[in-house]
């Protein structure tokens, strides 16, 4: 899955862990690549296969505009 800058994501195993995507390190590889995320004020490199989009937060942001 391609992640966009500013997209909210969750960890697949722990849905309480949330982060914001800062940049996609390799946008041509949708699964076997990494993204840089910001979680609790620190930047981390995470694999795309470990993350999933936080659709509920995206919908709330869309409707509260």
N, CA, C, O and CB atoms as a CASP TS submission, in Angstrom:
PFRMAT TS
TARGET T0000
AUTHOR 0000-0000-0000
METHOD Language model
MODEL 1
PARENT N/A
ATOM      1  N   UNK     1       0.837  -1.171   0.000  1.00  0.00           N
ATOM      2  CA  UNK     1       0.000   0.000   0.000  1.00  0.00           C
ATOM      3  C   UNK     1       0.883   1.235   0.000  1.00  0.00           C
ATOM      4  O   UNK     1       1.858   1.312   0.747  1.00  0.00           O
ATOM      5  CB  UNK     1      -0.953  -0.003   1.205  1.00  0.00           C
ATOM      6  N   UNK     2       0.542   2.185  -0.829  1.00  0.00           N
ATOM      7  CA  UNK     2       1.291   3.432  -0.872  1.00  0.00           C
ATOM      8  C   UNK     2       0.776   4.359   0.218  1.00  0.00           C
ATOM      9  O   UNK     2      -0.429   4.577   0.344  1.00  0.00           O
ATOM     10  CB  UNK     2       1.179   4.103  -2.265  1.00  0.00           C
ATOM     11  N   UNK     3       1.686   4.896   0.992  1.00  0.00           N
ATOM     12  CA  UNK     3       1.337   5.808   2.069  1.00  0.00           C
ATOM     13  C   UNK     3       1.668   7.227   1.642  1.00  0.00           C
ATOM     14  O   UNK     3       2.713   7.472   1.039  1.00  0.00           O
ATOM     15  CB  UNK     3       2.078   5.439   3.376  1.00  0.00           C
ATOM     16  N   UNK     4       0.778   8.163   1.952  1.00  0.00           N
ATOM     17  CA  UNK     4       0.967   9.561   1.600  1.00  0.00           C
ATOM     18  C   UNK     4       1.486  10.332   2.803  1.00  0.00           C
ATOM     19  O   UNK     4       1.293   9.920   3.947  1.00  0.00           O
ATOM     20  CB  UNK     4      -0.345  10.177   1.087  1.00  0.00           C
ATOM     21  N   UNK     5       2.137  11.439   2.541  1.00  0.00           N
ATOM     22  CA  UNK     5       2.646  12.286   3.612  1.00  0.00           C
ATOM     23  C   UNK     5       1.474  12.824   4.430  1.00  0.00           C
ATOM     24  O   UNK     5       0.502  13.332   3.870  1.00  0.00           O
ATOM     25  CB  UNK     5       3.502  13.450   3.039  1.00  0.00           C
ATOM     26  N   UNK     6       1.568  12.714   5.745  1.00  0.00           N
ATOM     27  CA  UNK     6       0.525  13.194   6.637  1.00  0.00           C
ATOM     28  C   UNK     6      -0.555  12.174   6.946  1.00  0.00           C
ATOM     29  O   UNK     6      -1.470  12.468   7.715  1.00  0.00           O
ATOM     30  CB  UNK     6      -0.100  14.392   6.054  1.00  0.00           C
ATOM     31  N   UNK     7      -0.474  10.993   6.374  1.00  0.00           N
ATOM     32  CA  UNK     7      -1.483   9.963   6.595  1.00  0.00           C
ATOM     33  C   UNK     7      -1.312   9.347   7.981  1.00  0.00           C
ATOM     34  O   UNK     7      -0.190   9.080   8.412  1.00  0.00           O
ATOM     35  CB  UNK     7      -1.397   8.873   5.506  1.00  0.00           C
ATOM     36  N   UNK     8      -2.414   9.124   8.669  1.00  0.00           N
ATOM     37  CA  UNK     8      -2.397   8.484   9.976  1.00  0.00           C
ATOM     38  C   UNK     8      -2.368   6.976   9.795  1.00  0.00           C
ATOM     39  O   UNK     8      -3.117   6.428   8.986  1.00  0.00           O
ATOM     40  CB  UNK     8      -3.619   8.912  10.820  1.00  0.00           C
ATOM     41  N   UNK     9      -1.500   6.300  10.553  1.00  0.00           N
ATOM     42  CA  UNK     9      -1.365   4.854  10.444  1.00  0.00           C
ATOM     43  C   UNK     9      -1.383   4.222  11.828  1.00  0.00           C
ATOM     44  O   UNK     9      -1.107   4.874  12.835  1.00  0.00           O
ATOM     45  CB  UNK     9      -0.072   4.481   9.699  1.00  0.00           C
ATOM     46  N   UNK    10      -1.718   2.927  11.849  1.00  0.00           N
ATOM     47  CA  UNK    10      -1.708   2.117  13.062  1.00  0.00           C
ATOM     48  C   UNK    10      -0.785   0.927  12.840  1.00  0.00           C
ATOM     49  O   UNK    10      -0.492   0.552  11.705  1.00  0.00           O
ATOM     50  CB  UNK    10      -3.147   1.647  13.442  1.00  0.00           C
ATOM     51  N   UNK    11      -0.336   0.345  13.933  1.00  0.00           N
ATOM     52  CA  UNK    11       0.444  -0.886  13.866  1.00  0.00           C
ATOM     53  C   UNK    11      -0.532  -2.047  13.691  1.00  0.00           C
ATOM     54  O   UNK    11      -1.601  -2.039  14.302  1.00  0.00           O
ATOM     55  CB  UNK    11       1.334  -1.075  15.151  1.00  0.00           C
ATOM     56  N   UNK    12      -0.200  -3.024  12.889  1.00  0.00           N
ATOM     57  CA  UNK    12      -1.117  -4.143  12.637  1.00  0.00           C
ATOM     58  C   UNK    12      -1.406  -4.969  13.896  1.00  0.00           C
ATOM     59  O   UNK    12      -2.532  -5.429  14.084  1.00  0.00           O
ATOM     60  CB  UNK    12      -0.539  -5.047  11.561  1.00  0.00           C
ATOM     61  N   UNK    13      -0.410  -5.159  14.748  1.00  0.00           N
ATOM     62  CA  UNK    13      -0.592  -5.986  15.939  1.00  0.00           C
ATOM     63  C   UNK    13      -1.092  -5.201  17.139  1.00  0.00           C
ATOM     64  O   UNK    13      -1.723  -5.780  18.022  1.00  0.00           O
ATOM     65  CB  UNK    13       0.698  -6.660  16.290  1.00  0.00           C
ATOM     66  N   UNK    14      -0.831  -3.899  17.199  1.00  0.00           N
ATOM     67  CA  UNK    14      -1.227  -3.077  18.336  1.00  0.00           C
ATOM     68  C   UNK    14      -1.978  -1.854  17.815  1.00  0.00           C
ATOM     69  O   UNK    14      -1.346  -0.865  17.447  1.00  0.00           O
ATOM     70  CB  UNK    14       0.014  -2.652  19.185  1.00  0.00           C
ATOM     71  N   UNK    15      -3.312  -1.896  17.774  1.00  0.00           N
ATOM     72  CA  UNK    15      -4.072  -0.774  17.219  1.00  0.00           C
ATOM     73  C   UNK    15      -4.005   0.494  18.076  1.00  0.00           C
ATOM     74  O   UNK    15      -4.400   1.561  17.606  1.00  0.00           O
ATOM     75  CB  UNK    15      -5.511  -1.179  17.046  1.00  0.00           C
ATOM     76  N   UNK    16      -3.522   0.410  19.305  1.00  0.00           N
ATOM     77  CA  UNK    16      -3.374   1.606  20.127  1.00  0.00           C
ATOM     78  C   UNK    16      -2.153   2.425  19.723  1.00  0.00           C
ATOM     79  O   UNK    16      -2.069   3.605  20.066  1.00  0.00           O
ATOM     80  CB  UNK    16      -3.276   1.222  21.592  1.00  0.00           C
ATOM     81  N   UNK    17      -1.203   1.827  19.003  1.00  0.00           N
ATOM     82  CA  UNK    17      -0.014   2.525  18.526  1.00  0.00           C
ATOM     83  C   UNK    17      -0.389   3.273  17.260  1.00  0.00           C
ATOM     84  O   UNK    17      -0.827   2.663  16.285  1.00  0.00           O
ATOM     85  CB  UNK    17       1.171   1.537  18.269  1.00  0.00           C
ATOM     86  N   UNK    18      -0.219   4.592  17.266  1.00  0.00           N
ATOM     87  CA  UNK    18      -0.568   5.412  16.108  1.00  0.00           C
ATOM     88  C   UNK    18       0.594   6.316  15.754  1.00  0.00           C
ATOM     89  O   UNK    18       1.383   6.698  16.618  1.00  0.00           O
ATOM     90  CB  UNK    18      -1.837   6.245  16.380  1.00  0.00           C
ATOM     91  N   UNK    19       0.695   6.656  14.481  1.00  0.00           N
ATOM     92  CA  UNK    19       1.767   7.526  14.008  1.00  0.00           C
ATOM     93  C   UNK    19       1.293   8.270  12.763  1.00  0.00           C
ATOM     94  O   UNK    19       0.229   7.990  12.210  1.00  0.00           O
ATOM     95  CB  UNK    19       3.059   6.708  13.708  1.00  0.00           C
ATOM     96  N   UNK    20       2.116   9.226  12.342  1.00  0.00           N
ATOM     97  CA  UNK    20       1.857  10.010  11.138  1.00  0.00           C
ATOM     98  C   UNK    20       3.007   9.764  10.168  1.00  0.00           C
ATOM     99  O   UNK    20       4.173   9.817  10.558  1.00  0.00           O
ATOM    100  CB  UNK    20       1.703  11.542  11.466  1.00  0.00           C
ATOM    101  N   UNK    21       2.682   9.497   8.914  1.00  0.00           N
ATOM    102  CA  UNK    21       3.700   9.246   7.898  1.00  0.00           C
ATOM    103  C   UNK    21       4.362  10.568   7.514  1.00  0.00           C
ATOM    104  O   UNK    21       3.679  11.536   7.178  1.00  0.00           O
ATOM    105  CB  UNK    21       3.082   8.553   6.648  1.00  0.00           C
ATOM    106  N   UNK    22       5.692  10.603   7.565  1.00  0.00           N
ATOM    107  CA  UNK    22       6.445  11.781   7.145  1.00  0.00           C
ATOM    108  C   UNK    22       6.899  11.663   5.700  1.00  0.00           C
ATOM    109  O   UNK    22       6.811  12.628   4.940  1.00  0.00           O
ATOM    110  CB  UNK    22       7.647  11.992   8.050  1.00  0.00           C
ATOM    111  N   UNK    23       7.390  10.473   5.309  1.00  0.00           N
ATOM    112  CA  UNK    23       7.771  10.269   3.907  1.00  0.00           C
ATOM    113  C   UNK    23       7.895   8.772   3.618  1.00  0.00           C
ATOM    114  O   UNK    23       8.165   7.954   4.496  1.00  0.00           O
ATOM    115  CB  UNK    23       9.108  11.000   3.585  1.00  0.00           C
ATOM    116  N   UNK    24       7.686   8.468   2.361  1.00  0.00           N
ATOM    117  CA  UNK    24       7.799   7.107   1.858  1.00  0.00           C
ATOM    118  C   UNK    24       9.202   6.955   1.282  1.00  0.00           C
ATOM    119  O   UNK    24       9.565   7.681   0.355  1.00  0.00           O
ATOM    120  CB  UNK    24       6.691   6.789   0.781  1.00  0.00           C
ATOM    121  N   UNK    25       9.991   6.035   1.806  1.00  0.00           N
ATOM    122  CA  UNK    25      11.369   5.891   1.368  1.00  0.00           C
ATOM    123  C   UNK    25      11.490   5.286  -0.026  1.00  0.00           C
ATOM    124  O   UNK    25      12.458   5.560  -0.736  1.00  0.00           O
ATOM    125  CB  UNK    25      12.124   5.047   2.348  1.00  0.00           C
ATOM    126  N   UNK    26      10.528   4.473  -0.424  1.00  0.00           N
ATOM    127  CA  UNK    26      10.545   3.891  -1.767  1.00  0.00           C
ATOM    128  C   UNK    26       9.106   3.749  -2.251  1.00  0.00           C
ATOM    129  O   UNK    26       8.498   2.696  -2.054  1.00  0.00           O
ATOM    130  CB  UNK    26      11.282   2.506  -1.780  1.00  0.00           C
ATOM    131  N   UNK    27       8.545   4.786  -2.881  1.00  0.00           N
ATOM    132  CA  UNK    27       7.129   4.742  -3.277  1.00  0.00           C
ATOM    133  C   UNK    27       6.807   3.732  -4.370  1.00  0.00           C
ATOM    134  O   UNK    27       5.638   3.402  -4.574  1.00  0.00           O
ATOM    135  CB  UNK    27       6.704   6.091  -3.736  1.00  0.00           C
ATOM    136  N   UNK    28       7.815   3.236  -5.075  1.00  0.00           N
ATOM    137  CA  UNK    28       7.558   2.261  -6.138  1.00  0.00           C
ATOM    138  C   UNK    28       7.325   0.856  -5.599  1.00  0.00           C
ATOM    139  O   UNK    28       6.802   0.002  -6.314  1.00  0.00           O
ATOM    140  CB  UNK    28       8.716   2.242  -7.111  1.00  0.00           C
ATOM    141  N   UNK    29       7.704   0.605  -4.351  1.00  0.00           N
ATOM    142  CA  UNK    29       7.476  -0.700  -3.739  1.00  0.00           C
ATOM    143  C   UNK    29       6.354  -0.565  -2.712  1.00  0.00           C
ATOM    144  O   UNK    29       6.563   0.014  -1.646  1.00  0.00           O
ATOM    145  CB  UNK    29       8.781  -1.250  -3.075  1.00  0.00           C
ATOM    146  N   UNK    30       5.174  -1.087  -3.014  1.00  0.00           N
ATOM    147  CA  UNK    30       4.040  -0.883  -2.119  1.00  0.00           C
ATOM    148  C   UNK    30       4.076  -1.716  -0.832  1.00  0.00           C
ATOM    149  O   UNK    30       3.405  -1.350   0.133  1.00  0.00           O
ATOM    150  CB  UNK    30       2.789  -1.185  -2.853  1.00  0.00           C
ATOM    151  N   UNK    31       4.825  -2.815  -0.778  1.00  0.00           N
ATOM    152  CA  UNK    31       4.791  -3.663   0.414  1.00  0.00           C
ATOM    153  C   UNK    31       6.158  -3.805   1.061  1.00  0.00           C
ATOM    154  O   UNK    31       6.298  -3.526   2.252  1.00  0.00           O
ATOM    155  CB  UNK    31       4.254  -5.029   0.064  1.00  0.00           C
ATOM    156  N   UNK    32       7.153  -4.224   0.326  1.00  0.00           N
ATOM    157  CA  UNK    32       8.456  -4.554   0.897  1.00  0.00           C
ATOM    158  C   UNK    32       9.384  -3.347   0.934  1.00  0.00           C
ATOM    159  O   UNK    32      10.475  -3.374   0.366  1.00  0.00           O
ATOM    160  CB  UNK    32       9.103  -5.674   0.106  1.00  0.00           C
ATOM    161  N   UNK    33       8.948  -2.307   1.597  1.00  0.00           N
ATOM    162  CA  UNK    33       9.743  -1.104   1.705  1.00  0.00           C
ATOM    163  C   UNK    33       9.493  -0.472   3.065  1.00  0.00           C
ATOM    164  O   UNK    33       8.849  -1.074   3.924  1.00  0.00           O
ATOM    165  CB  UNK    33       9.416  -0.117   0.563  1.00  0.00           C
ATOM    166  N   UNK    34      10.001   0.734   3.262  1.00  0.00           N
ATOM    167  CA  UNK    34       9.878   1.397   4.557  1.00  0.00           C
ATOM    168  C   UNK    34       9.334   2.811   4.396  1.00  0.00           C
ATOM    169  O   UNK    34       9.437   3.421   3.332  1.00  0.00           O
ATOM    170  CB  UNK    34      11.231   1.430   5.270  1.00  0.00           C
ATOM    171  N   UNK    35       8.754   3.311   5.479  1.00  0.00           N
ATOM    172  CA  UNK    35       8.310   4.693   5.568  1.00  0.00           C
ATOM    173  C   UNK    35       8.876   5.291   6.847  1.00  0.00           C
ATOM    174  O   UNK    35       9.170   4.574   7.803  1.00  0.00           O
ATOM    175  CB  UNK    35       6.752   4.794   5.537  1.00  0.00           C
ATOM    176  N   UNK    36       9.024   6.605   6.854  1.00  0.00           N
ATOM    177  CA  UNK    36       9.439   7.314   8.055  1.00  0.00           C
ATOM    178  C   UNK    36       8.178   7.837   8.717  1.00  0.00           C
ATOM    179  O   UNK    36       7.400   8.561   8.094  1.00  0.00           O
ATOM    180  CB  UNK    36      10.450   8.476   7.731  1.00  0.00           C
ATOM    181  N   UNK    37       7.970   7.473   9.983  1.00  0.00           N
ATOM    182  CA  UNK    37       6.788   7.902  10.718  1.00  0.00           C
ATOM    183  C   UNK    37       7.209   8.690  11.955  1.00  0.00           C
ATOM    184  O   UNK    37       8.318   8.534  12.465  1.00  0.00           O
ATOM    185  CB  UNK    37       5.917   6.686  11.116  1.00  0.00           C
ATOM    186  N   UNK    38       6.296   9.540  12.423  1.00  0.00           N
ATOM    187  CA  UNK    38       6.519  10.274  13.666  1.00  0.00           C
ATOM    188  C   UNK    38       5.569   9.713  14.710  1.00  0.00           C
ATOM    189  O   UNK    38       4.352   9.703  14.521  1.00  0.00           O
ATOM    190  CB  UNK    38       6.306  11.817  13.473  1.00  0.00           C
ATOM    191  N   UNK    39       6.137   9.248  15.811  1.00  0.00           N
ATOM    192  CA  UNK    39       5.365   8.667  16.912  1.00  0.00           C
ATOM    193  C   UNK    39       5.892   9.258  18.216  1.00  0.00           C
ATOM    194  O   UNK    39       7.066   9.093  18.547  1.00  0.00           O
ATOM    195  CB  UNK    39       5.463   7.093  16.919  1.00  0.00           C
ATOM    196  N   UNK    40       5.027   9.942  18.952  1.00  0.00           N
ATOM    197  CA  UNK    40       5.385  10.584  20.224  1.00  0.00           C
ATOM    198  C   UNK    40       6.577  11.520  20.081  1.00  0.00           C
ATOM    199  O   UNK    40       7.445  11.556  20.954  1.00  0.00           O
ATOM    200  CB  UNK    40       5.691   9.529  21.274  1.00  0.00           C
ATOM    201  N   UNK    41       6.629  12.270  19.001  1.00  0.00           N
ATOM    202  CA  UNK    41       7.667  13.265  18.805  1.00  0.00           C
ATOM    203  C   UNK    41       8.988  12.753  18.263  1.00  0.00           C
ATOM    204  O   UNK    41       9.909  13.546  18.066  1.00  0.00           O
ATOM    205  CB  UNK    41       7.915  13.929  20.060  1.00  0.00           C
ATOM    206  N   UNK    42       9.113  11.464  18.016  1.00  0.00           N
ATOM    207  CA  UNK    42      10.360  10.942  17.469  1.00  0.00           C
ATOM    208  C   UNK    42      10.095  10.291  16.117  1.00  0.00           C
ATOM    209  O   UNK    42       9.022   9.738  15.874  1.00  0.00           O
ATOM    210  CB  UNK    42      11.007   9.931  18.442  1.00  0.00           C
ATOM    211  N   UNK    43      11.093  10.368  15.245  1.00  0.00           N
ATOM    212  CA  UNK    43      10.979   9.774  13.916  1.00  0.00           C
ATOM    213  C   UNK    43      11.521   8.354  13.939  1.00  0.00           C
ATOM    214  O   UNK    43      12.560   8.082  14.540  1.00  0.00           O
ATOM    215  CB  UNK    43      11.730  10.622  12.868  1.00  0.00           C
ATOM    216  N   UNK    44      10.805   7.454  13.278  1.00  0.00           N
ATOM    217  CA  UNK    44      11.206   6.052  13.207  1.00  0.00           C
ATOM    218  C   UNK    44      11.013   5.548  11.782  1.00  0.00           C
ATOM    219  O   UNK    44      10.142   6.023  11.053  1.00  0.00           O
ATOM    220  CB  UNK    44      10.394   5.188  14.213  1.00  0.00           C
ATOM    221  N   UNK    45      11.826   4.596  11.405  1.00  0.00           N
ATOM    222  CA  UNK    45      11.668   3.931  10.109  1.00  0.00           C
ATOM    223  C   UNK    45      10.924   2.623  10.372  1.00  0.00           C
ATOM    224  O   UNK    45      11.358   1.793  11.171  1.00  0.00           O
ATOM    225  CB  UNK    45      13.070   3.674   9.398  1.00  0.00           C
ATOM    226  N   UNK    46       9.795   2.460   9.685  1.00  0.00           N
ATOM    227  CA  UNK    46       8.952   1.275   9.889  1.00  0.00           C
ATOM    228  C   UNK    46       8.702   0.614   8.539  1.00  0.00           C
ATOM    229  O   UNK    46       8.642   1.284   7.508  1.00  0.00           O
ATOM    230  CB  UNK    46       7.598   1.651  10.582  1.00  0.00           C
ATOM    231  N   UNK    47       8.560  -0.686   8.557  1.00  0.00           N
ATOM    232  CA  UNK    47       8.213  -1.424   7.348  1.00  0.00           C
ATOM    233  C   UNK    47       6.753  -1.227   6.992  1.00  0.00           C
ATOM    234  O   UNK    47       5.897  -1.140   7.872  1.00  0.00           O
ATOM    235  CB  UNK    47       8.513  -2.907   7.520  1.00  0.00           C
ATOM    236  N   UNK    48       6.473  -1.158   5.704  1.00  0.00           N
ATOM    237  CA  UNK    48       5.087  -0.959   5.264  1.00  0.00           C
ATOM    238  C   UNK    48       4.200  -2.147   5.604  1.00  0.00           C
ATOM    239  O   UNK    48       2.998  -1.979   5.811  1.00  0.00           O
ATOM    240  CB  UNK    48       5.044  -0.707   3.768  1.00  0.00           C
ATOM    241  N   UNK    49       4.767  -3.332   5.664  1.00  0.00           N
ATOM    242  CA  UNK    49       3.954  -4.517   5.933  1.00  0.00           C
ATOM    243  C   UNK    49       3.473  -4.551   7.383  1.00  0.00           C
ATOM    244  O   UNK    49       2.559  -5.311   7.703  1.00  0.00           O
ATOM    245  CB  UNK    49       4.749  -5.783   5.619  1.00  0.00           C
ATOM    246  N   UNK    50       4.063  -3.750   8.262  1.00  0.00           N
ATOM    247  CA  UNK    50       3.687  -3.720   9.673  1.00  0.00           C
ATOM    248  C   UNK    50       2.604  -2.684   9.931  1.00  0.00           C
ATOM    249  O   UNK    50       1.959  -2.718  10.979  1.00  0.00           O
ATOM    250  CB  UNK    50       4.906  -3.430  10.545  1.00  0.00           C
ATOM    251  N   UNK    51       2.392  -1.766   8.998  1.00  0.00           N
ATOM    252  CA  UNK    51       1.462  -0.657   9.187  1.00  0.00           C
ATOM    253  C   UNK    51       0.190  -0.842   8.381  1.00  0.00           C
ATOM    254  O   UNK    51       0.154  -1.550   7.374  1.00  0.00           O
ATOM    255  CB  UNK    51       2.122   0.649   8.807  1.00  0.00           C
ATOM    256  N   UNK    52      -0.852  -0.180   8.861  1.00  0.00           N
ATOM    257  CA  UNK    52      -2.096  -0.105   8.104  1.00  0.00           C
ATOM    258  C   UNK    52      -2.692   1.281   8.318  1.00  0.00           C
ATOM    259  O   UNK    52      -2.457   1.891   9.361  1.00  0.00           O
ATOM    260  CB  UNK    52      -3.102  -1.230   8.537  1.00  0.00           C
ATOM    261  N   UNK    53      -3.450   1.787   7.364  1.00  0.00           N
ATOM    262  CA  UNK    53      -4.020   3.129   7.510  1.00  0.00           C
ATOM    263  C   UNK    53      -5.067   3.164   8.613  1.00  0.00           C
ATOM    264  O   UNK    53      -5.791   2.193   8.828  1.00  0.00           O
ATOM    265  CB  UNK    53      -4.638   3.595   6.190  1.00  0.00           C
ATOM    266  N   UNK    54      -5.138   4.288   9.304  1.00  0.00           N
ATOM    267  CA  UNK    54      -6.144   4.498  10.341  1.00  0.00           C
ATOM    268  C   UNK    54      -7.356   5.143   9.669  1.00  0.00           C
ATOM    269  O   UNK    54      -7.472   6.367   9.628  1.00  0.00           O
ATOM    270  CB  UNK    54      -5.590   5.395  11.522  1.00  0.00           C
ATOM    271  N   UNK    55      -8.238   4.325   9.154  1.00  0.00           N
ATOM    272  CA  UNK    55      -9.363   4.808   8.355  1.00  0.00           C
ATOM    273  C   UNK    55     -10.355   5.605   9.182  1.00  0.00           C
ATOM    274  O   UNK    55     -10.929   6.570   8.678  1.00  0.00           O
ATOM    275  CB  UNK    55     -10.069   3.647   7.698  1.00  0.00           C
ATOM    276  N   UNK    56     -10.573   5.237  10.428  1.00  0.00           N
ATOM    277  CA  UNK    56     -11.513   5.961  11.275  1.00  0.00           C
ATOM    278  C   UNK    56     -11.042   7.395  11.510  1.00  0.00           C
ATOM    279  O   UNK    56     -11.842   8.327  11.433  1.00  0.00           O
ATOM    280  CB  UNK    56     -11.692   5.235  12.613  1.00  0.00           C
ATOM    281  N   UNK    57      -9.769   7.577  11.791  1.00  0.00           N
ATOM    282  CA  UNK    57      -9.228   8.921  11.999  1.00  0.00           C
ATOM    283  C   UNK    57      -9.283   9.728  10.708  1.00  0.00           C
ATOM    284  O   UNK    57      -9.542  10.931  10.745  1.00  0.00           O
ATOM    285  CB  UNK    57      -7.783   8.849  12.519  1.00  0.00           C
ATOM    286  N   UNK    58      -9.044   9.092   9.578  1.00  0.00           N
ATOM    287  CA  UNK    58      -9.119   9.791   8.296  1.00  0.00           C
ATOM    288  C   UNK    58     -10.549  10.260   8.019  1.00  0.00           C
ATOM    289  O   UNK    58     -10.749  11.374   7.537  1.00  0.00           O
ATOM    290  CB  UNK    58      -8.626   8.880   7.156  1.00  0.00           C
ATOM    291  N   UNK    59     -11.545   9.418   8.320  1.00  0.00           N
ATOM    292  CA  UNK    59     -12.939   9.802   8.108  1.00  0.00           C
ATOM    293  C   UNK    59     -13.338  10.940   9.041  1.00  0.00           C
ATOM    294  O   UNK    59     -14.034  11.863   8.619  1.00  0.00           O
ATOM    295  CB  UNK    59     -13.864   8.598   8.318  1.00  0.00           C
ATOM    296  N   UNK    60     -12.912  10.892  10.296  1.00  0.00           N
ATOM    297  CA  UNK    60     -13.231  11.966  11.235  1.00  0.00           C
ATOM    298  C   UNK    60     -12.617  13.281  10.781  1.00  0.00           C
ATOM    299  O   UNK    60     -13.249  14.332  10.883  1.00  0.00           O
ATOM    300  CB  UNK    60     -12.740  11.613  12.643  1.00  0.00           C
ATOM    301  N   UNK    61     -11.392  13.228  10.282  1.00  0.00           N
ATOM    302  CA  UNK    61     -10.726  14.434   9.794  1.00  0.00           C
ATOM    303  C   UNK    61     -11.463  14.974   8.578  1.00  0.00           C
ATOM    304  O   UNK    61     -11.598  16.189   8.431  1.00  0.00           O
ATOM    305  CB  UNK    61      -9.247  14.147   9.447  1.00  0.00           C
ATOM    306  N   UNK    62     -11.939  14.101   7.709  1.00  0.00           N
ATOM    307  CA  UNK    62     -12.650  14.505   6.504  1.00  0.00           C
ATOM    308  C   UNK    62     -13.974  15.202   6.824  1.00  0.00           C
ATOM    309  O   UNK    62     -14.304  16.218   6.212  1.00  0.00           O
ATOM    310  CB  UNK    62     -12.903  13.296   5.625  1.00  0.00           C
ATOM    311  N   UNK    63     -14.733  14.657   7.781  1.00  0.00           N
ATOM    312  CA  UNK    63     -16.060  15.199   8.071  1.00  0.00           C
ATOM    313  C   UNK    63     -16.028  16.388   9.024  1.00  0.00           C
ATOM    314  O   UNK    63     -17.011  17.124   9.112  1.00  0.00           O
ATOM    315  CB  UNK    63     -16.933  14.120   8.649  1.00  0.00           C
ATOM    316  N   UNK    64     -14.938  16.593   9.731  1.00  0.00           N
ATOM    317  CA  UNK    64     -14.861  17.726  10.655  1.00  0.00           C
ATOM    318  C   UNK    64     -14.267  18.968  10.013  1.00  0.00           C
ATOM    319  O   UNK    64     -13.959  19.930  10.718  1.00  0.00           O
ATOM    320  CB  UNK    64     -14.045  17.349  11.864  1.00  0.00           C
ATOM    321  N   UNK    65     -14.099  18.977   8.719  1.00  0.00           N
ATOM    322  CA  UNK    65     -13.559  20.157   8.037  1.00  0.00           C
ATOM    323  C   UNK    65     -14.560  21.263   7.993  1.00  0.00           C
ATOM    324  O   UNK    65     -14.274  22.333   7.455  1.00  0.00           O
ATOM    325  CB  UNK    65     -13.120  19.817   6.635  1.00  0.00           C
TER
END
